């Protein structure tokens, strides 16, 4: 979910959002804010540098004059948005300052529920249902009933223990379901009208939960005659740098082979963010072990001055497509190996135990990235790189040289709000053909 930016306080909805901000500050603990790390925090004061003196001033939203100053500072943009900070003062103690730009754009500010984050809750609920009913397949209604157990006041929730029967009736396991998601997502999921619009995701999640991977784990625990503590954890919405796992399962505090990087119909499985040439170097080195030449780097900076950021990045994309094709001519095996390693990194952070699961069209498609290298060899695929010249932003496709079926697309996106640049890495139909399988 997006964070607040200065653009949110401009235009026809700007005044409404300024009022909403001040009202939340006045209500304090009765109306906490959601920070970018998913936590709920109350605030009642705003600190910013005085536009005339540069000295920090702190304003109390409950004071009429101060609230007018707060509104004016945000309305006029007299202070850089990133320098406007929130804090909470109580009993002469003040919390650390938090930037207003680190506040999530929740429903009060016109924010919308995030489909991917909701899918994570649904998917984990389906797995929890399967371990609650270990010896039988689950249905869509089971998942909906599980979601109804959530409250709509907490972002972090740990439900349990829920009693999970075994084949030996005297031994009953404890199931815990842990989620961390913005309240706007949880409220949407608990809304009967909204949940109907997510039927495809629910149905696909149920198919994965009833698949052999989950069912076999549930059967083993059902029949082992031992007490087990089962934990289903949805952790993808929590800021993480070292893992791609969104949902996983622990039995007696040990991970089992259900470690999922979840995608709700999205092609993207990796990205490099940032506008500098260093980000381009990271992108191509990590994905395909090719370096951006000094000549390309010079061209980047020349075009950046003369023609702008899109032209500069386009030159690098085109140059790297040419470099990929040269490498495919001289040493195709080395390039296939490097590409397979790069896809593995972006898809799983090099963890062979992680599967990417894509929920789409009522199906759960499982991608085994560690099989790509072998699949390319076994199926005798010959690849080529194509720079797509008719797009407004640079794009390179690595595709089958005979059929044109796309394996990977690398493309640049510029965020409309703040012109922030992201380089997306997306799977194509050839990727699905080579390493995808329907959960069954």
C-alpha positions as CSV (number, residue, x, y, z in Angstrom):
1,X,0.0,0.0,0.0
2,X,1.2,3.5,-0.9
3,X,2.5,6.0,1.6
4,X,1.2,9.6,1.9
5,X,2.8,12.2,-0.4
6,X,2.4,15.9,-0.9
7,X,0.2,15.2,-3.9
8,X,-2.4,13.6,-1.6
9,X,-2.9,17.0,0.0
10,X,-3.4,18.8,-3.3
11,X,-6.3,19.0,-5.7
12,X,-10.0,18.5,-5.0
13,X,-9.5,16.0,-2.2
14,X,-6.6,17.9,-0.5
15,X,-8.5,19.8,2.0
16,X,-10.5,16.7,3.1
17,X,-7.3,14.9,3.7
18,X,-5.8,17.7,5.7
19,X,-8.9,17.7,7.9
20,X,-8.6,13.9,8.3
21,X,-5.0,14.3,9.3
22,X,-5.8,16.8,12.0
23,X,-8.8,14.9,13.3
24,X,-6.6,11.7,13.7
25,X,-4.0,13.7,15.6
26,X,-6.7,15.1,17.9
27,X,-8.2,11.6,18.5
28,X,-4.8,10.2,19.4
29,X,-5.1,6.5,20.6
30,X,-8.6,6.3,19.3
31,X,-7.5,6.7,15.7
32,X,-3.9,5.5,15.3
33,X,-1.9,5.9,12.1
34,X,-0.4,3.0,10.1
35,X,3.3,3.3,9.5
36,X,5.1,1.8,6.5
37,X,6.4,-1.1,8.6
38,X,2.8,-2.1,9.3
39,X,2.6,-0.9,12.9
40,X,-0.2,1.1,14.4
41,X,0.9,4.3,16.2
42,X,-1.0,7.2,17.8
43,X,0.4,10.8,17.2
44,X,-0.8,14.1,18.4
45,X,1.9,16.6,17.4
46,X,3.7,17.7,14.2
47,X,7.2,19.1,14.0
48,X,8.7,20.9,11.0
49,X,11.4,23.6,10.3
50,X,10.0,27.2,10.5
51,X,10.1,28.4,6.8
52,X,11.5,31.8,8.0
53,X,14.1,30.8,10.6
54,X,14.7,27.1,9.8
55,X,14.3,26.3,13.5
56,X,12.2,23.3,14.4
57,X,8.7,24.1,15.7
58,X,6.2,21.7,17.2
59,X,2.5,22.1,16.9
60,X,-0.3,20.6,19.0
61,X,-3.2,19.5,16.8
62,X,-5.7,20.0,19.7
63,X,-4.8,23.7,19.8
64,X,-6.9,25.7,17.4
65,X,-4.2,28.1,16.3
66,X,-1.6,25.3,16.0
67,X,-4.0,23.2,13.9
68,X,-4.4,26.1,11.5
69,X,-0.7,26.4,11.2
70,X,-0.4,22.7,10.5
71,X,-3.0,22.9,7.8
72,X,-1.3,26.0,6.2
73,X,2.1,24.4,6.2
74,X,0.8,21.3,4.4
75,X,-1.5,23.3,2.1
76,X,1.1,25.8,0.9
77,X,4.0,23.4,0.7
78,X,6.2,26.0,2.5
79,X,8.2,23.1,4.0
80,X,9.5,20.0,2.1
81,X,7.1,17.2,2.8
82,X,9.8,14.9,3.9
83,X,10.7,17.3,6.8
84,X,7.2,17.2,8.3
85,X,7.4,14.8,11.3
86,X,4.8,13.3,13.7
87,X,5.2,12.5,17.4
88,X,3.2,11.4,20.3
89,X,3.5,13.2,23.7
90,X,2.0,11.9,26.9
91,X,3.0,12.5,30.5
92,X,5.9,14.7,29.4
93,X,7.3,11.9,27.3
94,X,7.6,12.2,23.6
95,X,8.1,9.4,21.1
96,X,10.7,9.4,18.3
97,X,9.8,11.5,15.2
98,X,8.2,9.7,12.3
99,X,8.0,11.4,8.9
100,X,4.6,12.0,7.5
101,X,5.8,10.5,4.3
102,X,6.2,7.2,6.2
103,X,2.5,7.1,7.0
104,X,0.4,4.6,5.0
105,X,-2.4,6.1,2.8
106,X,-5.2,4.3,4.6
107,X,-8.9,4.6,4.0
108,X,-9.2,7.9,5.8
109,X,-6.9,9.4,3.3
110,X,-8.5,7.9,0.3
111,X,-6.4,4.7,0.2
112,X,-7.6,1.4,-1.2
113,X,-7.2,-2.2,-0.1
114,X,-4.2,-3.9,-1.7
115,X,-5.1,-7.0,-3.8
116,X,-1.8,-8.7,-3.2
117,X,-1.9,-8.1,0.5
118,X,-5.4,-9.5,0.7
119,X,-4.4,-12.5,-1.3
120,X,-1.7,-13.2,1.3
121,X,-4.3,-13.3,4.1
122,X,-6.7,-15.5,2.0
123,X,-3.9,-17.9,1.0
124,X,-2.6,-18.3,4.5
125,X,-6.2,-18.8,5.8
126,X,-6.7,-21.6,3.3
127,X,-3.5,-23.4,4.5
128,X,-4.6,-22.8,8.1
129,X,-8.0,-24.4,7.3
130,X,-6.3,-27.4,5.7
131,X,-4.2,-28.0,8.9
132,X,-7.3,-27.5,11.0
133,X,-9.1,-30.2,9.0
134,X,-6.1,-32.4,8.3
135,X,-7.9,-35.4,6.9
136,X,-10.4,-33.8,4.5
137,X,-10.4,-31.3,1.7
138,X,-11.5,-27.7,2.4
139,X,-13.9,-25.4,0.6
140,X,-14.2,-21.7,-0.2
141,X,-16.7,-21.3,2.7
142,X,-14.1,-22.7,5.1
143,X,-11.7,-20.0,4.1
144,X,-14.3,-17.3,4.4
145,X,-15.3,-18.6,7.9
146,X,-11.6,-18.5,8.9
147,X,-11.3,-14.9,7.7
148,X,-14.3,-13.9,9.8
149,X,-12.4,-14.8,12.9
150,X,-10.1,-11.7,12.4
151,X,-10.9,-8.5,14.1
152,X,-10.8,-5.2,12.3
153,X,-8.9,-3.2,14.9
154,X,-5.4,-4.8,14.8
155,X,-2.9,-5.1,11.9
156,X,-1.0,-7.9,13.7
157,X,-3.1,-10.8,14.8
158,X,-2.3,-14.2,16.2
159,X,-5.3,-16.5,16.3
160,X,-5.1,-19.6,18.4
161,X,-4.8,-22.1,19.7
162,X,-7.4,-23.7,17.4
163,X,-8.0,-27.4,18.2
164,X,-7.0,-29.7,15.3
165,X,-8.1,-33.3,15.7
166,X,-5.9,-36.3,14.8
167,X,-6.4,-39.9,13.9
168,X,-5.8,-40.7,17.6
169,X,-8.7,-38.9,19.2
170,X,-6.9,-38.5,22.5
171,X,-4.2,-36.4,20.9
172,X,-5.3,-32.9,19.7
173,X,-2.9,-30.5,18.0
174,X,-2.9,-26.7,18.4
175,X,-3.1,-24.5,15.3
176,X,-2.0,-20.9,15.3
177,X,-2.6,-18.5,12.4
178,X,-0.5,-15.3,12.3
179,X,-1.1,-12.4,9.9
180,X,0.1,-8.8,9.6
181,X,-1.8,-6.6,7.2
182,X,-3.1,-3.1,7.0
183,X,-6.6,-2.6,8.5
184,X,-8.0,-1.4,5.2
185,X,-7.2,-4.9,3.8
186,X,-8.7,-6.7,6.8
187,X,-11.9,-4.6,6.7
188,X,-12.3,-5.2,3.0
189,X,-11.9,-9.0,3.5
190,X,-14.6,-8.9,6.2
191,X,-17.0,-7.0,3.9
192,X,-19.3,-9.7,2.3
193,X,-19.7,-7.5,-0.8
194,X,-15.9,-7.1,-1.3
195,X,-15.0,-10.7,-0.6
196,X,-17.3,-11.8,-3.4
197,X,-15.0,-10.0,-5.8
198,X,-12.1,-12.2,-4.7
199,X,-13.7,-15.5,-5.5
200,X,-11.0,-16.4,-8.0
201,X,-8.2,-15.9,-5.4
202,X,-10.1,-17.8,-2.8
203,X,-10.8,-20.7,-5.2
204,X,-7.1,-20.8,-6.3
205,X,-6.0,-20.7,-2.6
206,X,-8.3,-23.6,-1.8
207,X,-6.8,-25.7,-4.7
208,X,-3.3,-25.1,-3.4
209,X,-4.4,-26.0,0.2
210,X,-5.9,-29.2,-1.1
211,X,-2.8,-30.0,-3.3
212,X,-0.5,-32.9,-2.6
213,X,2.2,-30.6,-1.0
214,X,-0.1,-29.4,1.8
215,X,-2.3,-32.5,2.0
216,X,0.7,-34.8,2.5
217,X,2.1,-32.7,5.3
218,X,-1.3,-32.6,7.0
219,X,-1.7,-36.4,6.6
220,X,1.6,-37.1,8.3
221,X,0.8,-34.9,11.3
222,X,-2.7,-36.4,11.4
223,X,-1.4,-39.9,11.7
224,X,1.8,-39.5,13.7
225,X,0.1,-40.0,17.1
226,X,2.0,-37.1,18.6
227,X,1.1,-33.6,19.8
228,X,2.2,-30.9,17.3
229,X,2.1,-27.1,17.5
230,X,1.2,-26.0,13.9
231,X,1.9,-22.3,12.9
232,X,0.8,-20.8,9.6
233,X,2.5,-17.4,9.2
234,X,1.7,-14.7,6.6
235,X,4.7,-12.4,6.8
236,X,5.1,-10.9,3.4
237,X,3.6,-7.4,4.3
238,X,6.3,-7.0,7.0
239,X,9.4,-5.2,5.6
240,X,12.0,-7.8,4.8
241,X,15.3,-7.7,2.9
242,X,16.6,-11.2,3.2
243,X,13.8,-13.4,2.1
244,X,11.1,-13.6,-0.6
245,X,8.8,-15.8,1.6
246,X,5.3,-14.5,2.1
247,X,3.6,-17.5,3.7
248,X,5.2,-20.4,5.5
249,X,4.4,-23.2,7.9
250,X,6.2,-24.3,11.1
251,X,5.6,-27.6,12.9
252,X,7.0,-27.5,16.5
253,X,9.0,-24.4,15.6
254,X,10.6,-26.0,12.5
255,X,9.9,-24.9,9.0
256,X,8.5,-27.6,6.6
257,X,8.4,-27.5,2.8
258,X,5.6,-25.0,2.5
259,X,7.5,-21.7,1.9
260,X,5.7,-19.6,-0.6
261,X,6.4,-16.3,-2.5
262,X,2.9,-15.3,-3.4
263,X,1.7,-13.5,-6.5
264,X,-2.0,-12.5,-7.1
265,X,-2.1,-12.7,-10.9
266,X,1.1,-10.5,-11.3
267,X,3.8,-11.3,-13.8
268,X,6.5,-9.5,-11.7
269,X,8.8,-11.6,-9.6
270,X,11.7,-9.2,-9.1
271,X,12.7,-5.5,-9.3
272,X,15.6,-3.1,-8.9
273,X,14.5,0.4,-7.7
274,X,16.2,3.7,-8.4
275,X,17.2,6.0,-11.2
276,X,21.0,6.0,-11.2
277,X,23.4,4.1,-13.5
278,X,24.4,2.0,-10.4
279,X,20.9,0.5,-10.4
280,X,21.2,-0.4,-14.0
281,X,24.5,-2.1,-13.2
282,X,22.9,-4.0,-10.3
283,X,20.0,-5.1,-12.6
284,X,22.1,-6.6,-15.4
285,X,24.8,-8.0,-13.2
286,X,22.4,-9.8,-10.9
287,X,20.0,-11.0,-13.6
288,X,22.4,-12.1,-16.2
289,X,26.0,-11.5,-15.0
290,X,26.7,-8.9,-17.7
291,X,28.4,-5.6,-17.0
292,X,27.4,-2.2,-18.3
293,X,30.3,-1.0,-20.4
294,X,32.1,2.3,-19.8
295,X,30.9,3.4,-23.3
296,X,27.3,2.7,-22.3
297,X,27.8,4.5,-19.0
298,X,29.1,7.6,-20.8
299,X,26.2,7.5,-23.2
300,X,23.8,7.3,-20.2
301,X,25.2,10.5,-18.7
302,X,25.3,12.3,-22.0
303,X,21.7,11.6,-22.7
304,X,20.7,12.3,-19.2
305,X,21.9,15.9,-19.7
306,X,20.6,16.4,-23.2
307,X,17.4,14.2,-23.6
308,X,16.3,13.2,-20.1
309,X,16.1,10.2,-17.8
310,X,14.0,8.0,-20.1
311,X,16.3,8.4,-23.1
312,X,19.3,7.7,-20.9
313,X,17.9,4.5,-19.5
314,X,16.6,3.4,-23.0
315,X,20.1,3.6,-24.3
316,X,21.4,1.2,-21.6
317,X,18.5,-1.2,-22.2
318,X,19.1,-1.3,-25.9
319,X,22.9,-1.7,-25.4
320,X,22.4,-4.5,-22.9
321,X,20.0,-6.3,-25.3
322,X,22.8,-6.2,-27.9
323,X,25.3,-7.5,-25.3
324,X,23.0,-10.4,-24.4
325,X,22.7,-11.4,-28.1
326,X,26.5,-11.2,-28.5
327,X,26.9,-13.5,-25.5
328,X,24.3,-15.9,-26.9
329,X,26.4,-16.2,-30.1
330,X,29.7,-16.7,-28.3
331,X,28.8,-18.7,-25.2
332,X,25.1,-19.5,-24.9
333,X,25.5,-22.1,-22.1
334,X,27.2,-19.5,-19.9
335,X,24.5,-17.0,-20.5
336,X,21.7,-19.6,-19.8
337,X,23.4,-20.6,-16.6
338,X,23.8,-16.9,-15.5
339,X,20.2,-16.1,-16.4
340,X,18.9,-19.2,-14.5
341,X,20.9,-18.0,-11.4
342,X,19.6,-14.5,-11.8
343,X,16.0,-15.7,-12.0
344,X,16.5,-17.9,-9.0
345,X,17.8,-14.9,-7.0
346,X,15.0,-12.6,-7.9
347,X,12.4,-15.3,-7.5
348,X,13.5,-16.9,-4.2
349,X,16.6,-15.0,-2.9
350,X,18.5,-18.2,-3.8
351,X,16.5,-20.4,-1.5
352,X,15.8,-23.7,-3.2
353,X,13.1,-24.5,-0.7
354,X,10.9,-21.5,-1.8
355,X,8.2,-21.9,-4.4
356,X,6.5,-19.0,-6.2
357,X,2.8,-19.5,-6.3
358,X,0.7,-17.4,-8.8
359,X,-3.0,-17.2,-8.1
360,X,-4.8,-16.7,-11.4
361,X,-8.1,-17.7,-13.1
362,X,-9.0,-19.9,-10.1
363,X,-5.8,-21.9,-10.4
364,X,-2.7,-22.0,-8.3
365,X,0.4,-22.2,-10.5
366,X,3.6,-23.3,-8.8
367,X,6.9,-22.2,-10.2
368,X,10.1,-24.1,-9.3
369,X,12.8,-21.6,-10.2
370,X,15.6,-24.0,-9.5
371,X,14.5,-26.2,-12.4
372,X,14.9,-23.5,-15.1
373,X,18.5,-24.3,-16.0
374,X,17.7,-28.0,-16.6
375,X,14.5,-27.2,-18.4
376,X,16.2,-24.9,-20.9
377,X,18.7,-27.7,-21.7
378,X,16.2,-30.6,-21.8
379,X,13.8,-28.8,-24.1
380,X,16.6,-27.4,-26.4
381,X,15.4,-23.8,-26.3
382,X,17.3,-21.1,-28.2
383,X,16.9,-17.7,-26.8
384,X,17.4,-14.1,-28.1
385,X,17.0,-10.6,-26.6
386,X,14.6,-8.1,-28.2
387,X,14.7,-4.4,-27.4
388,X,11.1,-3.2,-27.8
389,X,11.4,0.2,-29.6
390,X,7.7,1.1,-29.8
391,X,7.2,1.5,-26.0
392,X,7.2,4.8,-24.1
393,X,9.5,3.3,-21.5
394,X,12.5,1.0,-22.2
395,X,11.8,-2.8,-22.4
396,X,13.8,-5.9,-23.2
397,X,12.3,-9.3,-23.8
398,X,14.3,-12.5,-23.6
399,X,12.4,-14.9,-25.7
400,X,12.4,-18.1,-27.7
401,X,14.2,-17.3,-31.0
402,X,11.8,-19.5,-33.0
403,X,8.4,-19.0,-31.5
404,X,8.8,-15.5,-29.9
405,X,7.4,-16.9,-26.7
406,X,8.6,-14.7,-23.8
407,X,10.7,-16.1,-21.0
408,X,11.5,-12.9,-19.1
409,X,10.6,-9.2,-19.6
410,X,12.7,-6.4,-18.1
411,X,11.0,-3.1,-18.2
412,X,11.2,0.3,-16.6
413,X,8.3,2.0,-14.8
414,X,8.1,5.6,-13.7
415,X,5.8,6.2,-10.7
416,X,3.3,8.9,-11.6
417,X,3.2,10.4,-8.2
418,X,6.9,11.1,-7.6
419,X,8.7,10.0,-10.8
420,X,10.4,7.2,-8.9
421,X,12.0,4.6,-11.2
422,X,11.6,0.9,-10.9
423,X,13.0,-1.8,-13.2
424,X,10.6,-4.7,-13.2
425,X,11.5,-8.3,-14.0
426,X,8.5,-10.3,-15.2
427,X,7.8,-13.9,-16.1
428,X,6.4,-14.8,-19.6
429,X,4.5,-17.8,-21.0
430,X,7.7,-19.6,-21.7
431,X,8.6,-19.5,-18.0
432,X,5.3,-21.1,-17.2
433,X,5.8,-23.8,-19.9
434,X,9.3,-24.6,-18.6
435,X,8.9,-24.6,-14.8
436,X,5.2,-24.0,-13.9
437,X,2.8,-26.7,-12.7
438,X,-0.8,-26.4,-11.6
439,X,-1.3,-27.3,-7.9
440,X,-3.1,-30.6,-7.7
